[in-house]
Amino acid sequence: MIRRTKIVASLGPSTDDAKAMSNLIRAGIDVARINLSHGSEQDHRYRADLVRHCARKRARTVGLLFDLQGPKIRVEGFRSGKAQLRNGKPFVIDTSLGGLDGTEERVGTTYKGLPHDVQRGDVLLLDDGSITLRVEGIDQHEVRTRVVVGGILSNYKGMNRQGGGLSAEALTDKDREDIIFAAELGADFVGISFVRNAEDIGLARELVRSAGSNAHIVAKIERREAVENIDSIIAAADVIMVARGDLGVELGDAELPGVQKRLIAEARAGNKIVITATQMMQSMVTSPQPTRAEVLDVANAVLDGTDAVMLSAETAVGRHPARVVAAMDRICCGAERHDSARVSTHRLDAHFETTEEAISMATMYTANHHTIAAILALTESGRTPMWMSRISSGIPIFAATRLQETERRLALYRGVYPVPFDAATVSRENLNWAAVEEIRKRGLVEEGDQIILTKGDHYGSEGGTNAMKIVRVGSVSVGKKAQDKDAT
């Protein structure tokens, strides 16, 4: 069985040698995530080169996602490296305090606008919600709070306002520099952290294009404001990521499951790609096996229709990254055997704006209601197989393209498998035969299989798909021209 749901794996110290990376790719990662919040430019460059090298060696297509740090709002540091915050005691967040001057009474913050964003009675959540403070007073530089739930607070832990509302801009000066760096390294996807609205996505896209990159934009949904603006964000982005860490802190645990399901459904309804992320297999940072709760978490995201599931610390710093990927692969395949993962009523009553979109929908309807072994889409931009991937099906979609950047973006789409193929090297009359032969010789289809082929009259131009044909693999055993003619 070919796994349809894609796996995104974060890179880090645990994946930093060629053997570990090769094992990760062999285990089944589709996209490698480079987290620009941690490590040096040298680290990131090395990891990008290592992914490309090991993927080529294993003849695999692996995309690269560069994840920007964004305006992660944090406390600054403490003189002793940490402080004990005790229940009921006052605690001050002081924007004028130096970086490592924190004590058990006060600490600085990376976000100097904090006093303007909070008011008396607000609740601040530190260290992913493990420490709770209630705001009692504000002045020009200080936010005076009382500790509701205490604990040990160490340097540079994150800070959220319960219910959202901290207004730091999504793109920092560091992010702008990192976009140029990611473009230089050939990013396939750029993740924008703490997105607030569609304007953040528009600015990010403008900066990415100005850097000379065609990378797709991933909107990380981590703020309540993003959930409230989700329709316009989905319309503006190429991909959304349900980033459940900070999002869960802002929304609260009880609200998060429903929001996750809604975001997956709305992304698919908007014909966009969706990644589900954060602590999906967290116990496997140290454990050789996932918990049953983690198995169900991953499986439920698959059944809800997510395009990809993501691993963070599990692969970046975990003890056995390849084993984690293999476990996730196994769980995804198990969930995909369920009937609900193969049936779709998506867009049955929709009006299609373009010919290629109409062809995509007609192809999937035919495939799901006829005896079809596979779909073969000849594509330049990847849009036709992307639209196809919005329809739930158990039928693989092989996307044949001559462009490496399209190949690597296709690696993230659910149920789509990129195949390197340059139609420009084949005569027009032999194109059907050559394309089908390419996937046959790779062992992706067999003699006698009935498949659907989609293509355009003018292959080599974007947006040109205007035809679908039902063909049978190897239906005639004579010359290429005869086979092409009789098989279509």
C-alpha positions, 0 to 999 in steps of 0.5 A: 500500500502506498501511504497517501498522507505525507510526513514532515520531519524536523531536522536537528542534532539527531539527523546530522550525519549522512547515515541518520538522514539516509535512514530518515528518508528510507523510513519515508519522510516527504518534507524536511523541516529546518527550524530557523529558531534554533541553530546557526546559518552554518547548521541550516546550510549543512542540513539542507545540503545533506537532505538534497544529497541523501535524497538524490542518492536514494532517488527520492523527492524530498521537499525543504520547509524553512520555518521562520522564527517569527515574533515568539514572545518570550521572557528574558533571562535570569541571573541564576538561569531560572527562578521559582515563581510561588503561588500568590506572590507578585511578579513583574514583567519589566520591559526595561530590564536587561537580558539576564537580569531576571530575579524571583521578583521580576524579569524582562521580555523580548516584546517591548510593546507588552504594556500596551497590549494587556489590561488589568485582569488579563491572564498571561501564560508562560512556558506553554501554559505551565505558569499562570499570571494575572495582570494587576497593574500596568505602567510605561515599562512594567506589567505587574502580575500575581502568580496564580499557578507557579513553578520554575521558570527558566530563561527565554520561555514563551509567553501568551495572553489567554484568549490571544491579542498580543499584536506583535507583527508576524515578520521580524527583522530576523525573519526578513533576513532568513527569507533571503537565506532560505531562498538562497538554499532553495526553499520549497516552502517557507513557514510564517510563524504567528500569522495574524491575517492575510496581509501577513501572508501577502507581505511574506509572499512579496519578500519571498518573490523579491528574494528570487524564490517561488517557494510556497507560503505556509501560514502557521496558525498559532494565534486566536486572531488567525483562527478568526481570520482563517477564511482570508488566510486560507485564500492568501496562503498555499498551505496552512499548518495547525500548529497546536503548541501556542494555539492550544495555549491561547485557545485552551485545551478544550477548544483545540480539537474542534478548531483542528477539525475545522481548520483541516476541513476549511483548508481542503474546502478552499483547495489548500494544503494542510499540515497537522503539527506539534507533539503528535508522537512526543513520547517517542523522543525517548520511547521506542513505541508511541502511546495509544493516545498518540496513535489515535491522534495521528489516525484522527488527523488522517481520517479528518483529511490532513495532507501531512502530519509533522514531527518536531522534537521526535526527529530533531533531538529524539533517540531514534528518528527513523523509528518514529517516522516508520511508526507514523508511516504505519499508523497513517497507512492503517487509518487510510484503510478506513472507508471514510478516508477513501470517499469524498463528496467534496465540490460535487455542486461546485462551479469550476473557474478554470478548465484545468480545475474542471478536468481535475474534478472530472478525473477524480469523479471518474476514478472513484466511480470506475475501475481505475488503478492510477491517475497520471497527470502531466504537469508544470505548475502542480496545480492539476494534481493539487486539485485532484488531491482535494478529493478523498480517494484510494487511487494514487495520483502520479504527477509527471513533471520536468521541474524539480521545484514542482516535484518537491512541492508535490511531495507535500500533497496528499495522495500525490507522488512526483515522477521526473519526466520531461515531455519536451524530449518526446514527440507529440504522437508518442507522448501518451506511450512515453508517459505511461511507460515511465511509470510502468518501468518504475513498477508503479503500474502493471500491464493491463492496468486501466489508468487516467491520463491528463495533459494539455495540448501545449505541454510546457506552459502552466495552466494548460491541462485540458484533456483526460483520457482513459488508457490501458497499460501495454494494450498493444505490443507494437511500435510506440505510435501504434500503442499511443493511438490504440491505447487512448 
